[in-house]
């Protein structure tokens, strides 16, 4: 399994790159108030950082228990991304509605579009991260 330092690097890189896309794209594409969107982005990023660390630790433990490995196939990576975003959506929906002065329905639609982006982004980011920073298990198998 990955070390705590590696997981922290993963979370920081994931959130910083994602935040750049979220605030810039959300303002240009959706037209929400940039200040409110910035607050949503920063708070969501902080919440997502904690969720990311906990979720990935729990997911890896489940992978070890169920499959005997933390190496992920493409279908498992897709499941990983969808479950992560679904959990984060449930956690953040009330805050997003309040901050953007939107109904829960509007916030849900906004969150679903952001989640769709993050599912694709999360899949790609984690694939690239695993190539640039291979896990100890992946390094051992490659040797």
C-alpha positions, 0 to 999 in steps of 0.5 A: 500500500502507499505511504501516508506521505504519498497519499498526501502528495496525491491529495494535494496534487489532485485538489490543486489541479481540480480546483483550477479547472473548477473555478475557471471553468465554472465561472466561464461556462456556468456564469455563477458569481466568481466569488461564491464559486471560489468559496464553493471551490475552496470549501469543496476542495478542503472537504474533498481532500479529507474525503479523498484521503479517507476514501482511498484508504478504505478503498485500498483496504477493501481491495486488499481484503476482496482481491488480495491486491491494490492494483486496479483494473479499468472497470475497478478504476471506473467504479472507484471514481463513481463511488468517490464522486457519489459520496462527495456529492451527498456531502456537499449538496446542501452547502453548494445550494446555500452558497450559490443561492440556488435551489437544491435542484439547481445545486444538484444539476450543478453538482452532477455536472461537476461530478461528471467532470471529476469522474473523468478527471479522477480516472485520468489523474489517478491513472497518470499518478499511478504511472508517475508515482507507482505503488510499492506493489507495482514497482515490485511487479515491474522488477 
